[in-house]
């Protein structure tokens, strides 16, 4: 896989740790959120891949709910 290809994929996705840091949420709570229904992620074995472009929309749909 080329370096360009890896960077394109990296920009479209994030890990749970990156999600935690980017949104200022603790890592344990981030895992709880990621495992909520309809959260924009896929599991590849044990690895969780979060779809970066869908996270804000999902969070906006959670306004008023306790996460």
GIFEN-V253608 format. One record per residue. N is the residue number from 0. RES is the residue in three letters. PHI is phi as a letter, one per 40 degrees, with the letter a starting at -180 (none if undefined). PSI is psi as a letter, one per 20 degrees, with the letter a starting at -180 (none if undefined). Layout:
N/RES/PHI/PSI  N/RES/PHI/PSI
This chain:
0/UNK/none/p  1/UNK/c/q  2/UNK/c/h  3/UNK/d/g  4/UNK/c/g  5/UNK/c/h  6/UNK/c/h  7/UNK/c/g  8/UNK/c/g  9/UNK/c/h  10/UNK/c/h  11/UNK/c/i  12/UNK/b/r  13/UNK/a/r  14/UNK/c/r  15/UNK/c/h  16/UNK/c/g  17/UNK/c/g  18/UNK/d/g  19/UNK/d/g  20/UNK/c/g  21/UNK/c/h  22/UNK/b/j  23/UNK/g/k  24/UNK/b/q  25/UNK/d/q  26/UNK/c/g  27/UNK/c/g  28/UNK/c/h  29/UNK/c/g  30/UNK/c/h  31/UNK/c/g  32/UNK/c/g  33/UNK/d/h  34/UNK/c/j  35/UNK/c/q  36/UNK/d/p  37/UNK/g/j  38/UNK/c/p  39/UNK/c/m  40/UNK/a/r  41/UNK/b/q  42/UNK/b/p  43/UNK/b/n  44/UNK/g/c  45/UNK/c/i  46/UNK/c/p  47/UNK/b/p  48/UNK/b/o  49/UNK/c/p  50/UNK/c/o  51/UNK/d/g  52/UNK/c/i  53/UNK/b/i  54/UNK/c/g  55/UNK/c/g  56/UNK/c/g  57/UNK/c/g  58/UNK/c/g  59/UNK/c/h  60/UNK/c/i  61/UNK/c/j  62/UNK/d/p  63/UNK/g/i  64/UNK/b/q  65/UNK/c/p  66/UNK/c/none
